[in-house]
Amino acid sequence: MTAPSWRSRWWAGEYASPGDVLVVVNDLSRLLVETTDLSERDVPGVSLGQEAAVHIEALDQDVTGRVTAISQAAEILGGDVVYRTTLELELPPPGLRPGMSVEVHFAPAE
């Protein structure tokens, strides 16, 4: 689960080096799910705009999401070829936070 949030690891008067992240700002009104384990066998059945069921483990709730991006480049995860896929949640439930674990089930393509 990802979303931009505000946090800082720096104090007034400290020096920052080029490339240091000083502040991150999260927008909790638009939470995204990024899955990194969509296998090469399954990716042909997933398309942009496709609906998916997203189970939020910590809240024991199911919500609907829609695929907003599918990586064009494959990655290797534990010897498997996988594709990074991003989904936007339609109605994020109260209590949902960036970093929570979710399980994604893609609906069959229409």
N, C-alpha and C positions, 0 to 999 in steps of 0.2 A: 504494500500500500504506500503510495507516495503522494505528497502534496507539498507545495512550498510552505515553509513556516519561518517565524522570526526567532533567531537565536544568535548569540554572539559569544565568542570565546575570548574576546579581547577586552581590556580595561582601558580607560582613558589614560593617555600618555604613553601607551605601549607602541612599539614600532612594528610595522607589518612588512613582510617581504613581498616582492612581486609574485603574484599568483596565489597568495594567501586568501582564503575565504574569510571575509570579515563578518558578514551578516547573511543569513538565509531567512527569507520571508515566505511562509506557507499561506496558501489560500485554501482554507478548510471547506469552502463552499463548493470546491471542484476537486474531489478526490479521485485519483487514478489508481488503477491496479496494473502492475507490470508483471507479467509472467515470463519466466526465462526458460521454461521447459516444454514449450510446444514442439513436439517432435516433427521430424521431416515427414513422417507418415501421416500426421494429422493436419499439417499446415495447408494442404490443398483443399481441405474441407472447411477452412475458416476464411471469412472475408470481412472487409471493412463494413461496419454498420451491423454486423451480425450480433444477435442477442446471446448473452451468456448468463448462466446462473453463478452468482458469487456467494460462497458461504464464508461468513466472517466468524472465525473460530472463537475469538475472545468474547463475542457478543452472542454466539450461538444463533445467528440470524442469517437468513438468505435474502439477497437483494439482486436486482437485475442490473446488468452492465451491457455496454455496447462496445464492440471492437473499434478503436479509433486509429490504431497503427499496427502494422505487422512488419517487422524488420525484413529488408531485402537480403541481408547478409546473415548467413548461418553462423552459429557459434558451436563449440564443442563443450558438452557438459557431461563429465563422467564417461567419455567415450561415445556419447550419443550426439547426433546432429540435431540442434534445436534452434528455434527462432523466437526472439524477444517480441512479445505482443503486449499492447497497451489497451486497456479498457477504461471507459468512463462510467462511473456509477450513476444510475438515473436518480435515485433518491437515497443519498447516504444517511444511514440511521444515526440518531443521537448516540454519542459515546464513541463513535468511530474515530480512530487516531492514525496518523501516519506511522507506518512500521508494523501495524498489526498483521498477523498472518491470515491469509485467505486461501480458499480452494476454488478454482474456476472450472466450471463445466460448460463447454460450448454446446449450444443447441445445434441440431443438424441444420446444414445450410438449406435455404429455401430454393 
